[in-house]
Amino acid sequence: MTGKLNSNLRKFKSLIMTLFSIVCALVVIVPLFIILFYTLKQGVSSISWSFFTEMPKPAGELGGGMANALMGTAILIGLGSLIGIPVGLFSGIYLSEGNSSLFARSVRFLTEVLNGIPSIVIGVVAYILIVIPMRRFSALAGGFALGILMIPLITRTTEEMLRLVPESYREGALALGAPRWKATLFVVLPAAFKGIFTGILLSIARAAGETAPLLFTALGNRFWSTRLDEPIASLTVFIYDYSRAPFEDWNRQAWAAALVLILLVTLINVTFRIFTREKTP
């Protein structure tokens, strides 16, 4: 009798925890679907071919697009990746291989601190270091700010993924006569590629959605510009400007740009899933 009561009690506890887990999962998922639904509802009507190919219209005129902002976002993300990916990757490699030294522990701690610094502070730093000396806002300053934001996530992901690689990989390469740096770059690093690629894509997705640092660095531009030493347009800044404008058409285009940005982040994540899925024989 006692055994049956204990069994029923365990089943009851299991049911309660299962229901609690489902509720927590819904708390995570439901807000995402609300955001997607509302953004889709508000922005899909303004999505058209002209939105991707035309330039913004002057204030008060209907129509136009954000071709310059799309190109500017791609340039800024590209510049940020050129800065953030190599620095973060090799920093993570160093931390995983030299994790016992005082300098490595200091770098690890400072990386965690950098990861928690608000993005607007990164924008202010980029403004002081690049905008003021150049005496102009520029795509270079914006790319620098986004690159700094990407570094800590890539660094920590790279370090953790390399630590998960079995020590036998390193020992095998060293036993065959490979120098330690070759063993790390050509044996250990490829083994951790999927996890590192995850961190890189997540950092790119984060950089693509940043607005505050770009207001201090790239500023924005309503004209077509691909020069790196001049202000450049971006989707996030256009969303910020258009959403608070007194023109209904601009407000609709802000929702359309937000939808495009969400789709861009979704595309990045889908790309990650495709490249990292397990292939069945």
C-alpha positions, 0 to 999 in steps of 0.5 A: 500500500505504501509503495503504491502511494509513493508511486502515485506521489512520484507520478503526480510530482512528475505531472506537475513538473511537466506542466510547469515546464510546458508553461515556462516554454510557452512564456518564452515562445508566446512573446516571440509569436506576438512580436512576429505576428504584430510586425508581420501585420503592420509591415507586410503591406509596405513590403514591395520591390520598390522597398528594396530597390528605391531610395527614401523619398523626401519628408511628406512624400509617399513611397520610396524604399530603403535600398541605401539602408540595406546596402549600408547594413550589409557594409557595416556588418561586413566591417564589423565581421572583419574586426570581430571574427579574427580577434574573437577567434584567436582570442578564444584559441589563446584562452583555451590553450593558455588558460592557466596563465595570469594574463589569460585569466585577466583576458577572460575576466575582461571579456566577460565585462566587455560582454556586459557593457551596454552597446551605447557605451561602445558607441561613445567609445567608438565616437571618441576613438574614431569619429573625433579624430576623423572629424566626421561620422563614417561607416568605419566608425560604425563597423568598429563599434559593431566589431567590438560588440561581436568580440566577447561572444565569439571569444567565449564561444570559441574558448568553450567549444575548443575545451569540449574537444577531447584531449586525445585529438591534441595528443594524437597530433602532437604524437605524429610530430605536429607543432602545438600551433598546427595541432590547434589550427588544423586538428582541434579547431576544425573539430569545434567548427560547428560550435564556433560557427554558432557563436559567429552567427549569433554575434552577427545577428546581435550586431545587425540589430544594434541602433545605439552605437550607430547613432554615435558612429555611422549616424545615417544617410538618406542618400546612396553611399558606399564610401567607408569614410562617410556617414552611411545608412542602416536599417536600425537607424531608419527604423528609429527615425521613421518610427518617431516621425509624424508621417504615417507612410514613414511609420509603415516603412519602419514596420517594414524595415523591422520585418526585414530585419527579423527575416534577416536574423531568421535567415542567419539562424536557418543558415546555421541550422543547415550548415550544422545539422547532422548528416545521416548516412 
